[in-house]
């Protein structure tokens, strides 16, 4: 589901302060910890650590959700037979 821009802004603030703010240090931070505790947000946090703000910006796009709803898009998962870690540096480079 695409995120509302206000939610995305709050998530962006949260991931930026998450590593440096101790629990209980700030009411807003404590509320964000609760709001963004679901596994999907933990995955987004890891993606943000690797790719920065573009990982969060992608959550604003309704493109995938719209295509799936219209039946013109689908999400396919495949388990690859080998690891391709040597190509990791190329991710997002195109």
C-alpha positions, 0 to 999 in steps of 0.5 A: 500500500502506498503511504500517505506523504505525512506518514512517509515524512514521520517515518523519514524522521523516525529512521533518522533519529532511531539510531541515536535516540534512547528509548524514553528520550522523546515523546514523539520518538516513543510514539513513532517506535509504537507506530512503526514496530510492524515487520514491514517497517523494520524491513523499510528501516533496513532498506533505508540503512542500505539505500537512504531516502529513495527506499522510503520514497518508493513507498509513496508510489501507488503504481504497484498497488494499482496494477495489482488491483487492476489485475495487470500487475503481479508480484512474483517471488523466486528463490535463486539457486545461487547467491549473487552477492558479487552483484550487490554493488550494482543494485540501484546503479542503473 
